């Protein structure tokens, strides 16, 4: 039986992030009367984003249409899909719909931001459908590197849109059942208007290995390293990976220490909700480690991506307050570096080797994302009219587009979108009809959006060339120089070894001030510009550098 479609009706798909990058996944689906949002993630800053902690999506479009917004529907509990929720909900408060573990992780975030009593939340089970405006959304079981991941079958007036979320096909998952291919096939038989499919691993042929293969690797490592302390770094959200580490610890009679705030929070939530099977008394507090020998301990920690303040990085740098690396420790990196984190991870590995640790990075991780054959399977089951590759950089999306065409989707019906594109689909046609604001909003400490391109440019300038401050005191009324100019250098040159340069610079500033005063220039703004331009030219000629120059004029 075909899904009933309303003739002439259309639906708009608006990715506000998650395209041409890994992370910050958020997509709006809009009809004439309603908007739903799938996922609301963050991304981490690029190297040039100095001092920035996080990047979250710009939700100006949602704020402008908040009267139509019916809710946020979340596919799973990774940061790139839920991390921006506490920030976005302060701008546009709407109900959240997610599976149990995902909601548990979201609740932790909302508590941290004092939003737990301000946001309506509903836990949804696999196979259950919810109605939001004229959308009906069914949650379909999938497999991923975190439990309770879901695909979404979104019924709209124009037809069914199937959104895979992040997924893989795992026939032997550690927790729960395998992906519900039968239900996906049933949805495909009824007719799928459009498929939004994960592109993260689309460059890789074949199938992704089962999560259980990592468990066998852990057993082998634990067997080989019976006499040493074992430290495993992995993603806090990879509950299945944690389960397998605990299984190996039980088998080889080791106690487990959990280190890292996010690791403690997520494992506590997973145990509370029944997603981790933890034997009694196997987990011990870090303070109790002294009661056991090294061969009786395994530490599960954050820091697999080389994050500067994560527990493993602090151990490697010998600045952790309670843990330090001993010669002979075995450190397992149970992850692969996220693009952009390779240097940070390599730095931590080198530091661990220098401290005498044995570092293992091979065969200790499998991806949570589908490779080419699994993606083809989803196309074969759903047979979509339109294909919209999502979750990936441009190269991923283009490769995915070719696979979609190979699987029978007409070339004109495959859309490689950019964040902010408004794609309008109906049974008759599909086209990009508009563009909305979709730039990232920078989070620096407690500041959200108060750091932009100008501030970043200043930080870049400071980091590359340093700062020169010129302080001058003028007499009130006459504007005669009473004191100065004094020059302070930070990050430009070491003043004690560059006294001649500083003396010449002071003379250049004096000449610039005299020139202004002879012309009866009393506007401090104009005097500062003259100082900045004159001294800047002098410094460039002398040093080939471009420090930031900050004139300060005081009145006495």
MIVEX-563223 format. One record per residue: x, y, z of N, C-alpha, C, O in turn. Coordinates in steps of 0.2 Angstrom, whole numbers, plus 5000, padded with zeros to 4 digits. Layout:
BEGIN
XYZXYZXYZXYZ...
This chain:
BEGIN
500449945000500050005000500450065000500950075004500350114995500750174995500550225000499950225002500950265003500850315008500450375004500650394998499850395007499450445004499850515004500050535009499850544998500150604997499650654995499150644992499750714998499250774996499450804989500050824989499050794984499350824977499550894978499150934980500050904974500350974974500651004980500951054980500650964986500950984992501750974992501950934988502051014995502851014995503051015002502651035007503651005003504051005010504751035008505051025003504951075013505551105012506051075017505951065023506651065015507251035019507751085019508051115014507951105025508451165026508951145031508851145037509551125028510151105033510451175035510651215032510451185042510751235045511451225047511751265050511651165046512351145048512451075046511951045043513051045046513150975045513350965038513550905037513351005034513650995027514251035026514351085028514650995021515351025020515751025026516251065027515650985031516050985037515750925041515250895040516250895046516050845051515850885057516250915060515150875059514950905065514350955064514250975058514150985069513651035069513051015065512751055061512750955066512250935062511550955064511350955070511150995060510551015062510151025055510351065051509551005054509151005048508451025050508150985054508151075047507451095048507051065042507251065036506451045044505951015039505351065040505051065045505151095034504551145035504051125030504151115024503451135032502851135028502451205029502751245032501951215026501551285027501451295034501351355036501351245038501051265045501551245051501351255056502051205049502451175054503251175052503351165046503651175057504351155057504551105062504351115068504951055060505251015065506051015063506251025058506451005069507151005068507450945070507350915075507850915065508150845067508850865069509250885065509050845075509650855078509850925079509550975076510350935084510551005085511251005088511351005095511750995084512450975086512951035086512751095083513451025089514051075089514651045085514650985083515051095083515751075080516251105084516151145088516851075084517451105087517851155083517851145077518151205086518451255082519051235078519451185079519151265072519751255068520351285071520251325076520951275069521551295071521551375072521851405076521251405067521351475066520751515071520851575072520351475074519851505079520151505086519951465090520651555087521051555093520551575099520251625099520651535104520251545110519551525110519151525115519251495104518551475104518551405107518951365105517951395110517851335114517451285109517551225108516851315106516351275102516151315097516151385097515851285092515451325087514751285086514751225086514251335087513551305087513251335081513451385078512651305078512351335073511951405074511751415079511951445069511551505069510751485068510651455062510351495072509651475072509251535071508651535073509451585067509051645066508451625062507851655064508451585057507851565054507351535058506751545058507551495063507051465068506751515073506151515074507151565075506951625079506451665075505851685078506551675068506051705064505451675063504951705061505451605064504851565063504651525069504451465068504751555075504651515081503951495082503851445085503451525079502751505080502651445076502151415078503051425071502951365068503351305070503151245069503751315075504251265077503851215082503651235087503851155080503451105084503951065089503751035094504551055087505051025092505650995089505751005083506150975093506750945091506750875091506550845097506950835086506950765086507650745085507950765080507850705090508550685090508750615088508350575091509250605084509350535082509850495087509750435087510250535090510750495095511150545099511050605098511550515104511750565109512450585108512850605113512750595102513450615101513350695101512850725099513950725103514050795103513850835097513550885097514050805091513850835085513150835083512950855077512750805087512050795086511650825092511050845091511950835098511550865103511850925107511550955111512550935105512950975109512651045110512851085114512351075104512151145104511451155107511251205108511151095109510451105112510351155118509951195118510851155123510751205128510751275126510451315129511151285121511251355119510651375114510451435115510451335110509951345105509251355109508851395107509151315114508551315118508451375121507851395123508951415123508851475126508651535121508351585123508751515115508451565109507751545107507351585106507651475106507051445104506851385108507051335106506451395113506251335117505751295114505151325112505851235113505351185110505451125113506051105115504951075113505051005115505550965112505750975106505850925116506350875113506050805113505750785118506150765108505950695107506550655106506950665101506650605110507250565109507150495112506750485116507650445111507650385114507950385121508150445123507850335125507950345132508750365134508750415138509250325131509950345133510050415130510350455134509850435124509950495121509650555126509950605127509050545128508750585133509150595139509150645142509350535142509750545148510350585147510550625152510750585142511350625140511150695140511450735142510550705136510350775135510150805142510250865143509850765146509650795153510250815157510150865160510750775156511350805160511550865157511750915161511550885151511750945148511251005150511451055152510650985151510151035153510251055160510151115162510351005164510551025171511151065172511051115176511651055168512251105168512051175167512351215169511551185162511351245160510751275163510451325161510551235169509951255173509251265168508851305169509251215164508651215159508151155160507651145157508351115165508051045165507251055167506851015165507051115170506351125172506051175167505451185168506451195162506151245157505951215150505651245146506151145149506151125142505751055143505851015147505251045139504750985139505150935135505450945130505150875138505550815135505050755135504650745139505150715129504750655129505250595126505550605121505250545130505650485128505150445123504650425124505450425117505150385112505450325111506050315111505050265110505350205109505350185102505050215098505750135100505850115093505150085091504750055095504950105085504250085082503750135084503150125081503850175088503350225090503350285086503850305083502750315084502750375080502450435084502050425089502650495083502450555086502150595081502350595075501650635082501350685078501550755080501450775086501850795075502050865077501850905071502050905065501250945072500950975067500750925062500350875063500850945055500650895050501250845048501250815043501750835053502250785052502050725057501850735062502250665054502250605058502850575058503150555052503250565064503950545064503950475067503750465073504150425064504250355067505050345068505450365064505150315074505850305076505950235074505650185076506550225070506750155067507450135070507850175070507450075073508050055076508650055071508550025065509250085073509850075069510450055073510350055080511050045071511650035075512050095074512150115068512450105079512950165078513450145084513450095087513950195085514450185090514150205097514550205102513550225098513250235104512550205104512250205098512350175109511650135110511150185109511150245109510550155107509950195106509950245100509550295100510350235095510350275089509750255085509450195085509450305081508850295078508850325071509150385070508550295066508350325060507650355061507250335065507450405056506750435056506450425050506650445044505850405050505350405044504850455045504450455050504950505041504550575042504050575037504150585031503450565039502850575034502650645034502450675039502650675028502450745027501850745022501750695018501550795021501050805015501250785008500850765004501950795007502250785001502450705000502550684994502550675005502750605005503150585011503250625015503550535011503950505016504650525015504950515010504950555020505650565020506050525025505850525031506550485023506850445027507550465029507950485024507650475035508350505038508650455042508450435047509250435039509650375043509950395049510050355053510050465050510450475056511150445055511350425049511650455060512250415059512150345060511750325065512350295056512150225056512750185053513150205050512650115055513050065052512550005052512050005056512749955049512349885049512749845053513349815051512549825059512949785064512549725065512049725069512749665062512249605063512349575070511949535073512949595074513049565081513249625085513749625088512749675087512849725091513049705098512749655100513349745102513549725109512949735113512749695118512549785112511949795116511349805111511349835106510749765113510149775109510149735103510549695102509749755098509649715092509949745086510149805087510049715081510249745075509749795072509249795073510049835067509649875063509049845060509049785058508449885061507849855058507749855051507349895048508149815047508049815040507349795037507149825032507049755041506349735039505949795039505549805034505949835044505449895044505649945039505249975036506349955038506549995033506349975026506150015022506349915025506049885018505349895017505149915012504949885023504249905023504049975021503649995017504450025024504450095023504550105015504250145012505050075013505250075006504750055001504650084996504449995003503849974998503250024998502950024993503150055003502550105003502750164999502350204997503350174998503550234994503950284998503750315003504550304996504950355000505150414995505450404989504950474997505050524993505750544992506050564987506050554998506750574999507150535004506850515009507850525003508250495008508850535009509150565005508850555016509450585019509850535022509650505027510450525019510850465022511550485024511950535021511850455029512450475032513050465027513050415023513550515026514050505021514750505025515250505021514850495031515450505034515950455032516550465031515750385031516250335028516150315021516350265019515850365017515650345010516250335006516150305001516850355008517450345004517750275005518150255001517450235009517750175011517350115008516750115009517550075004517250015001517049965006517349965011516549925004516449865009515949885014515549925014516049845020515649845026516049875032516649855032515749905036516049925043516049855047515549825048516549845051516649785055516149795061515949855063515949735064515549735070515949765076516549755076515549795080515849825087516149765091516649775094515849705090516149645094516849625092517149605097517049645087517749625085518249665089518749635091518049725092518549765096518549725103519049725106518049695105518049655111518549595111518849585116518649565106519149515105519849545105520249515108519849595102520549635102520749655110521349645112520249675113520349695120520549635124521049635128520249575123520449515127521149495125521549475130521349505119522049485117522549525121523049505123522349595121522849645124522849635131523449635134522349625134522349605142522749545143523049545148522649495139523049435140523849445139524249415143523949485134524649495133525049545138525649545139524549585142524849635146524649625153524449665157524749555155524449535162524849575168524549575173525449595167525849625172525849695172526149725177525549725168525549805167524849835169524349805168524849895171524249935172524049955165524449965160523349945163523049965157522650025157522250035162522750075153522350135152522050135145522450125140521450145145521050145138520750215138520350235142520850245132520550305130520050295125520250265120519450325126518950315121518450375121518550415126517950375117517450425117517050405123516850345124516850455127516350445133515750415131515450375135515450435125514850415123514850345120514250315119515350315119515350245116515250195121515750165124514650195123514450145129514650075127514850035132514550055121514649985119515349965120515549915122515850015119516550005119516750005127517149955129516450045131516550035138516349975141516649945145515749945138515449875140516049825139516149785143516349825133516849775131517449785136517749735137517649845137518249855142518049825149518449785152517449835151517249805158517249725157517449695162516949705151516949625151517649595151517749545154518149635148518849605148519149615155519449575157518949665158519249675165518949625170519349595174518349605169518049555173518349485172518549445176518449475165518749405163519449405166519749345168519849455166520549455169520649485176521149505178520049485179520049505186520449575188520849575192520249625184520449685185519849735188519349725186520049785192519549835194519649885189520149905186519049925189518949975184518950045187518550055192519350095185519350165187519050205181519350205176518550245182518350295177518550365179518550385184518850395173519150455174518950505169518950485163518850565170518550615165517850625167517450585167517650695167517050715169516450685165515950655167516550695158516050675153515950595153515450565153516550565154516550485155516150465161515750425161516250495167515850485173515150495172514750455174514950555169514250565168513850525164513350495165514150505158513850465153513750385156513250355155514350365159514350295161513850295167513450245168513750345171513250345177512550335174512150305176512450375169511750375166511650315162511050285163512150285159512050215155511850165160511450125159512250165166512150115171511450125174511050075175511250185175510550195178510050175174509450155176510050185167509550165162509650095160509150075156510150055162510149985160510549975154510449925151510950025151511250015145511949985146512349965141512149975152512849945154512749895159512349905164513049835158512949775163513649775167514149755164513649805173514249815177514249765183513749775187514649715183514649675189514749715196515049765196514549685201514549725207515349725209515749685208515449785212516149805215516649805210517249805212516549805203517149805199517349875198517949885196516949925198517149995197517350025204516950015209517950055205518150085211518350155210518450175204518350195216518550265215519250265214519650225216519450325211520150335210520650335216521150315216520350355222520650355228520850285231521350285234520450235228520550175231521050135227521250075228521350165221521850125217522450105221522750055219522650145226523250125230523150055234523650025236522550035234522449965237522549905233522449855235522749925226522849865221523449875218523749935217523749825215524349825211524149845204523549835202524649865200524549885193524249835189523849845185524349765190524049715186523349705188523049655185523149735193522449725195521949785193521349795195522249835189521949895187521849905180522349895176521249935178521149965171520850025172520350035175521050075168520750145169520450165162520750155157519850185162519450205156519450285157519150305162519650315152519750385152519550425146519550395140519450485146519350535141520050555138520550545141520050585132520650605129520950575123521450585121520450535120520750495114520850535108521150515103520550605108520650645103521250705104521250755101521650695110522150735111521950805114522250855114521250805117521050865119521450895125521650855129521650955125522150985130521950975137522450955141521350975139521150975146520850905148520650895153520850855143520550795145521050755149521650775150520850705152521150665158521850635155522350645158521850605149522450575146522950625145523550615146522750675142523250735140523550755146524150775146523150765152523450795158523950735161524450755164523750675160524250625162524850625158525450615161524850625151525450625147525850685148526450685148525550745150525950805152526150805159526450855161526050755163526250755170525950805174526250835179525350825173524950885176524350855179523950895182524150795179523550765182523650765190524250745192523150785194523250785201523350715204523650705209522950665201522950605204523250545201523350485203523350555194523550495190524250515186524250575184524750475186525250485182525550425178525350365180525850435173526050375169526650345171527150385173526650275172527250245174527550205169527250185164528250195169528550155164528250085164528150055169528050065158527749995158527049995157526749945156526750055158525950055157525850045150526150065146525250015149524950005142524350045141523850045145524450095136523950145135523650125128523950125123522950115128522650095122522250155119521750185123522350175113521850225110521350185106521450165101520750185109520150155106519750205102519150205104520050235097519650275093520150295087520750275087519850335082520250355077520250435077519750465079520750475076520750545076520250575072520150555066519850615074519350655070519750705066520250735068519550715059519950755055520150825058519650855061520750845059520950905062521250895069521650935071521150835072521450815078522050775078522350755083522350765072522850715071523550735075523850695078523650805074524250835077524250825085524750805088523650845088523550835095523650765097523950755103523350715094523350645096524150625096524350595100524450645090525150625089525550655095526050625097525450715097525850745103525750705109526250695113525150685111524950645117525350585116525650555121525350545111525650485110526450485111526750445114526750545108527450555109527550565116528050535119527150605120527250615127527250545131527650535136526750505129526650445133527250395132527550365136527550395126528150355124528750385128529150345131528750445129529350475132529350465140529850455143528750445142528650425149528750355150528650325156528850315145528950245146528350205145528350145146527850225142527250185141527250145135527550165130526850095135526750055128526150075125525550065128526150105120525550135117525250095111525650075107524650075111524350035106523750075103523350095106523850075096523250115092522950065087522550085083523250005085523049965080522449915082522549885087521949915078521449865079521049875085520749825088521049935088520649945094520049985093519750015098519849995087519250035086518950015079519249995074518250015079517950015073517450075072517250095077517250095066516850145065516150135067515950075067515750185068515050185069514650205063514050215063515050215058514750235051514750185046515250145045514250195042514150145036514650155031514850215029514950105028515350105022514950095016514350095016515250095010514850095004514350045003513750065001514449985005513949935003513349935008512849925006513449965014512949975019512450035016511850025017512750085013512450135011512050115005511450135004512350075000511950044995511350004997510850004994511449965003510849925005510249975007509749955006510450025010509850075012509550095006508850105006509850115001509550134994509150084991508650094989509450024991509049964989508449954992507949934989508349964999507749955003507250005002506649995002507550065002507050125002506850154995506350174994507250144990507150164983506850234983506350244980507250284985506950354985506950384979507350364974506450434978506450474972507050524972507350534967507150554978507650604978508150584983508050544988508850604982509350584987509750644989509850684985509750654996510150714999510650685003510550675009511250675001511850655005511950705011511950765010512050685017512150725023512750705027512950645026512950735032513450725037514150705034514350655033514450755031515050745028515350815025514950865024515950805023516350865019516150855012515750805010516350905008516050915001516250844997515850824993516850824999517150764995516650704997516550664992516450695003516050645005515350645001515050604999515050715001514450714998514450704991513950674988514950724987515050714980515150634979514750614974515450604983515550534982514950494983514750444979514550514988513950484990513450504984513050454982513450554981512950574976513050524970512550504967513650504968513850454963513550394965513250354960513550374971513250304973512550304972512250254970512250364974511550374973511350364966510850324965511650394962511550384954511650314952511250284948512150284955512250214953511750164955511550114952511350184961510850144964510150164961509650144963510150204955509550214952509250284953508650294950509450324957509150394958509350434952509950444950508850464948509050504943509450564944509450594950509950574940510450624941510150694943510450724948509650714940509350784942508950774949508750824952508850714952508550714958509050704964508850684970509650704963510250704968510450774969510650804965510350794976510550864978511150864983511050834988511650894981512250904985512150974988512351024984511950984994511751044996512251075000512751045002512251145001512651175006512251195012511651205011512551205018512151235024511851295022512151345019511151305023510851365022510351355016509951395015510551305011510051295006509351275008509251245013508851305004508151285005507951244999507851264994507951175001507751124995506951114996506751085001506551134991505851114991505751054986505951054981505351004989505250944986504450934986504150944990504250904980503550884979503650814975504150804973503050784974503050724970503250744963503550704959503150804961503250824954503950844953504250834947504250884958504850914956505250924963504950924968505950944962506350964967506851014965507151014960506951074969507351124967507551164973507151174978508151194973508351244978508051314977508151344971507651334981507251394980507451454984507251514983507951444989508151504993508751484997508951424997509051535001509551525005509451565012509151615011509551535017509451565024510151565027510651535025510151605033510751615037510951545040510551515043511651525039511851465042512551465045512851415046512851525046513551525048513551505055513051505059514151475057514251455064514251515069514551565067514051505075514051555080514651525085514651475087515151575087515651555091515551555098515251605100515751505102515651505109516351515112516751475111516451565116517051575120516951585127516651645129517051535131516851545138516151545139515751505137515951605143515151615144514951655138514251665138515351685133515051725128514851685122515251635120514251695120513951655114513851715108513451755109514251705103514151755097514451825098514351865094514851835104515151895104515851905102516151955102516051845099516651845095516551835088516251785086516751875084516651875077517351875073517851865076517251885066517851885062518351935064518951925063518151995066518552055068518952035074519552045074518652005079519051985085519551925083520051925086519251885079519751825077520351855074520851825074520251905069520751925066521251965070521851955069521051995075521452035080521851975084522451985085521551925086521851865090522451835085522951825088522251825079522751805074523351845074523951825074523251915073523751965073524151965079524751965079523851955085524251955091524651895092525251895094524351835089524751775090525351775085525851735087525251805080525851805075526351855075526951845074526151915077526651975077526652005084527152055084526251995089526352025095525952095096525552115091526152135101525752195102526252245105526752235109526152305102526552365105526052415107525552435104526152435114525752495117526152555118526652555120525852615115526152675116525752715121525152725120526052745126525652785131525952855131526552865132525452895130525652975130525153005135524552995135525453055139525053095143525053175141525553195140524453195139524453265137524153315142523753295146524353375142524053425146523353445144523253465138522953455149522253475148522253545145522553585148521853555140521853625137522353635132522153655126522953625133523553645128523753585124524053595119523553525126523753465123524553455122524753425118524853495127525653485127525753415130525453395134526353385127526553325130526853325137527353365138526553295142526853305149527253245150527753245154527053185147527453125149527353075143526853075140527953045142527952995137528253025130528553075130528252985125527852925124528252865127528852855126527952825131528152765133527952705129527352705127528352655128528252605123528252535127528852525130527752495127527752425130527652375124527252385120528052325125528052275119527852205123528152185128527352175120527152105122527152055116526752065111527552005115527551965110527851985104527851955098528152045104528452075098529252065098529552025094529552095102530352085103530452085111530052115115530952055113531152065120531552135121532052145118531252175125531452245125532152255127532552295124532352215132533052225135533552205129534152235130533452165124533952155119533752195113534152185108533252245113533152285107533052355109532552385107533552375113533452445116533552495110533152545110533952485106534052535100533452535096533252595094533052485094532452485091531952525094531552565091531852515101531352545105531552625105531052665105532152635106532352715106532152745099531852795099532252715094532052735087531352745086531052795084530952695089530252695088529952745093529452785090530252765098530052815103530152885099529652925099530652895095530752955092530252965086530053015085530152905083529652905077528952935080528652965077528752905086528152925089528152995091527653035090528653025094528753095096528653135090528353185090528953115084528953155078528153155075527953215073527853105076527153095074526653145078526253175075526853145085526453185089526553255088526053295087527153275087527353345086527053365079526853425079527053325074526753345068525953355069525753405066525653325073524953335074524853395078524353435076525253415083525153475087525353535083524953585084525853535079525953585074525353605070525253665068525053555068524453565063523753575067523253585065523853585074523353605079522753545078522153555079523053485078522553425078522453415085522853395089521853415087521653405094521253345095521053315101520953315090520553255090521053195092521453175088520853165098521353105100521253045095521753015094520753035092520652985087521152995081521452945079521153055079521653075073522353065075522753045071522553085081523153075084523353005084523952985082522952965087523052895087523152855080523652815080522752875075522852855069523552875066523852835063523752935067524452955065524952915068525452895065524952905075525452865078525452795075525952765074524852765075524852695072525152685065525552645064524952735061525152725054525952735053526252705050526152795057526852805056527352755059527852735056527152735065527552685069527452615065527952575065526852605062526852535058527252535052527552485051527352595049527752595043528452585045528852545042528652615051529352615053529552535055530052515053529052505059529152435061529252385055529652345055528852395050528852355044529552365041529752315038529752425040530352435036530952405040531452375037530952405047531452385051531452315052532052275052530852285053530852215055530452165050530452105051530152195045529652155041529152115045528852065043528952145051528352125055527852175055527852235054527252145057526652185058526252175064525752155065526552205070526252195076525652235077525552285073525152215081524652265083524852325087525252315092524652385085524952445088524352475092523852495088524352485098523852515102524052575106524352575111523952635103524052705106523552715112522952705111523852735117523352755123523552835125524152845126523052875125523152945126522852965133522252945133523152995138522853015144522953085145523353115142522453115149522453185150522553205157522353165162522953255158523153275165523153345166523253375171
